[in-house]
Amino acid sequence: YDNVAHSTQVGFSVGAINNCINLNDLTAYHNIDGIVSYNKAKQIYAKRLFVTDNTAGITLNPVTDTENLIVNLADSIIAGITSTSQEGLCSNNHGIRLSVGSANGKGNPINYEQFLPIHKIDSDAAFAVQVHITNNTFANFFNLSLIHI
């Protein structure tokens, strides 16, 4: 477990060489972004991550226009403090940012140059990522609560 990032802007920024990424045994704490993966991999597998006290803990997002995108997060611990500045308002901190890859991007109308500014986009993006979250522990140091998913 020598893969540790502490007190940085981005703890780990992960790129893809092929269509599959395996992120294993990473520790990120007290960063702005703990672990970030925005790339063209079709499959992202993350296991045994320890992520604590980051503004944005884990971002696993395949960025490609295709179908059958898969993100797996397993056997990890995501912990931090949920603080509130005012009654009923949450902080900006979050443990994981869910993936939002799409099968098709938004398209412009035909001959859109003559209709600028564009008021109507002619197609909508369709969400195309399967996200599997298994055997993870989410902890809140503020009230010592644990959630196991």
Buried (B, 14 or more C-beta within 10 A) or exposed (E): EEBEBEEBEBBBBBEBEEEEBEBEEBBBBBBEBBBBBBBBBBBBBBBBBBBBBBBBBBBBBBBBEBEEBBBBBBEBBBBBEBEEEEEEEEEEBBBBBBBEBBBEEEEBBEEBEEEEEEEEEEEEBEEBBEBEBEEBBBBBEEEEEEEEE
